[in-house]
Amino acid sequence: MNQLANKVAIITGASSGIGYETAKLFAAEGAAVVIGARRQAELEALAAEIDLAGGQVRVLAGDVRDESYARALVGVATDAFGGLDIAFNNAGELGELGDTPSISVSSWTHTLETNLTSAFLGAHYQLPAMQKRGGGSLIFTSSFVGNTVGMAGMAAYAASKAGVVGLMKALAVEFGPSRIRVNALLPGGTETDMARRFADTPEAMDFMR
Ligand SMILES: NC(=O)c1ccc[n+]([C@@H]2O[C@H](COP(=O)([O-])OP(=O)(O)OC[C@H]3O[C@@H](n4cnc5c(N)ncnc54)[C@H](OP(=O)(O)O)[C@@H]3O)[C@@H](O)[C@H]2O)c1
């Protein structure tokens, strides 16, 4: 316990699934957490849970596609808790699924902005804040899709998640000298709202497993 005592962390995609559980775990390990996603009510419910367990938490709802939201999350971490040590840029969406000729340019762009541009925007504001602390840990959620396996009907999702790995590699080299570790997680199938949408039959769930 208390592995993250005196650390301040931003966690996006905290209104459900992997981000929700991560926020609870980070807070239980002693980190002060700033939790983000679009659904305010879910974030408030999580904050109440963390608060009740004795953790430190602030909520800021918003859309990770917005540059102003990326800046504001770092502002909350700094104003409320004095700085930033860890950022878990985890928010993501599957986007429109289907054969590539049937996918609209606007849904392609939406998925790329949600999963990849958001990672850049987060890093853009988080890295200078971590440099002020003398180091930190920047973490992205990529996926097995687009990296470990190719899957039909998921071109935008796969491209965005592969892009996150490229971004991570560049940032790891750029910011290693500043004592900032940069990593991407490639979770396997994890039973969340997103996975239930994708693996919506017993056969698909078996494949995920
Ligand atoms: N589950 C899996 O099997 C699996 C496997 C590999 C990778 N992943 C990745 O893991 C991450 C978390 O997904 P999950 O499985 O935990 O699914 P989830 O429960 O659907 O969580 C997705 C989270 O992202 C947030 N989000 C989506 N679009 C957003 C936006 N535009 N602005 C702000 N927040 C946004 C959602 O919150 P709001 O709707 O409230 O905004 C939600 O909190 C994703 O990046 C996903 O691609 C999941």
The ligand as an ORCA input file, in Angstrom:
! r2SCAN-3c Opt
* xyz 0 1
  N     -11.796     -3.256    -22.907
  C     -10.859     -3.783    -23.684
  O     -10.905     -4.968    -24.015
  C      -9.730     -2.901    -24.187
  C      -8.638     -3.517    -24.813
  C      -7.589     -2.738    -25.268
  C      -7.609     -1.367    -25.065
  N      -8.669     -0.772    -24.450
  C      -8.640      0.687    -24.249
  O      -8.820      0.949    -22.885
  C      -9.295      2.275    -22.707
  C     -10.453      2.275    -21.732
  O     -11.544      1.573    -22.314
  P     -12.520      0.621    -21.473
  O     -12.388     -0.742    -22.003
  O     -12.330      0.867    -20.028
  O     -13.967      1.137    -22.001
  P     -15.040      2.135    -21.415
  O     -15.579      1.622    -20.125
  O     -15.985      2.380    -22.545
  O     -14.206      3.455    -21.096
  C     -13.916      4.434    -22.061
  C     -13.689      5.724    -21.303
  O     -13.261      6.763    -22.221
  C     -14.044      7.919    -22.000
  N     -14.149      8.686    -23.248
  C     -14.497      8.233    -24.474
  N     -14.518      9.236    -25.361
  C     -14.178     10.362    -24.655
  C     -14.036     11.725    -25.007
  N     -14.217     12.154    -26.260
  N     -13.678     12.602    -24.044
  C     -13.487     12.195    -22.767
  N     -13.577     10.919    -22.375
  C     -13.939     10.016    -23.308
  C     -15.399      7.385    -21.524
  O     -16.075      8.334    -20.752
  P     -17.315      9.251    -21.204
  O     -18.185      8.425    -22.093
  O     -17.940      9.616    -19.887
  O     -16.694     10.428    -21.893
  C     -14.964      6.236    -20.626
  O     -14.648      6.708    -19.344
  C      -9.666      2.771    -24.113
  O      -8.652      3.628    -24.604
  C      -9.724      1.487    -24.923
  O      -9.495      1.725    -26.289
  C      -9.732     -1.527    -23.991
*
